[in-house]
Amino acid sequence: MNKKLMAVAVAGALAAPGLAVAQVGSSPGVTLYGRLDEALVNTKYSANGAGTISEVTKRDIWSAGNAMGVRGREDLGGGTAAWFQLETGVWPDGRLDSASTSGQHFGGRNSGLGLSSSWGEVMFGIWDTPYKVAMGTWNSLTSGGFSAAGIILGNGDSTGALNNALCQTTLSNTSGSIGLTAPALNSCVTEATANGTAFSRRINNSVQYWSPVTAGVQFKLMTAMANYQSPDTTPGSSASGTPKPQEYSASVNWARGPLSVGAAYDTHKGLRPGTVAGQDPNPKDNAFSVGGKWNFGPGEAGAAYEQLKYNDNGAAGGATGNNGGMKVPAFVVNGRVNAGPGAVWASYSKTQGGKSCSTPNMVIGSAACGVQAKQTTVGYDYVLSKRTKAYVVYNKIDNGFNGTVGTNYYYIAGPAGNNANGTASGVVAGTDVTTLGLGIQHVF
């Protein structure tokens, strides 16, 4: 199989819907598209850091990032066009029943309605944030769910509306603290809410602007509507005050010839509220990343650096507590190179929560203060056609443990892990995860 066919196949695999404006508005009429990626995986979960859970090995068929959608475009004249995209997650290997909140309906993944013109694109809908999209600037992995994007980088992946702690729980009026004492309030269960610590985010109710590409440069801006905002006089409000969630995201990318570089910034407010009087109900968290990728002909190499900053919300130490927040830096290097009728690809990423935290043993998302986590991936694609390939992969996630707390980085929507008695995705802190996979991917 020649190198031209290999390049076409890899480009098709990278063409995740919505990552490029041209994908939405490049062809007239309505088109159907999708990606199916199924892997037979054998996964070993080590004993957790505290030694309370034993080692276990499990097998599964994992559907990583599968999607199907329709998109269309109408020319309105004068260089202006209207476009839409409706995308849903699909799982060929099983049935999941929580369709209303898990993306298993058209509109559950990147979906929106927009206008395009010489001044750029404006879109309303649910879509990946510019910060998440910028991860494609450096990502060279093309098969399965083994990229560090959304695992190590971004401290997790999330889809849903801006969360509001007063919506997701029933409050204790006597203590003034938030406690899960009953099901979520009815007014807040019409759509899934995103978690408050991940920075690889697909956000409901978002408004985005994508600039034209000028001399290889494009920038993107985004904000989200806080449709579950509670009034300040909400009965049973937390003693710390009312969370007022906000999110803003931006990126800039330059691509010319074999080189592409990009930077991105994202800021949250009110997604990790303190709950005790004197604490902060609206702490500000932010993330910055910079990365790039170089195509050298028979392959490409990418690298990125990221720093997440979770600011103090006073959640530790009582009413006068100050947890000092935590910085979570991370880096990744990855690449692929043609080999025979396919390509070898590999990645290495590492992160460590802030080494000095004024509150010992702080855990935010999958990160723990002073604790390292690493991910190593090696795989091989065997290209069968322009749209189909088979692959093998080895992946290892090393989660750290300091004797008290540990990290719990894990795959996005991964196979059942060792938490919740092994019946749900995710792992208990301090668990290492080793995976061998054999898969096939088809794009249409």
Helices and strands as residue ranges (DSSP letters): H 3-14, H 21-25, E 29-45, E 56-63, E 67-77, E 80-89, H 99-102, E 111-117, E 120-128, H 130-133, G 134-137, E 157-160, H 165-168, G 186-188, E 200-210, E 217-224, E 246-256, E 259-269, E 284-295, E 299-310, G 318-320, E 326-339, E 342-352, E 363-364, E 367-368, E 372-383, E 388-399, G 420-422, E 433-443
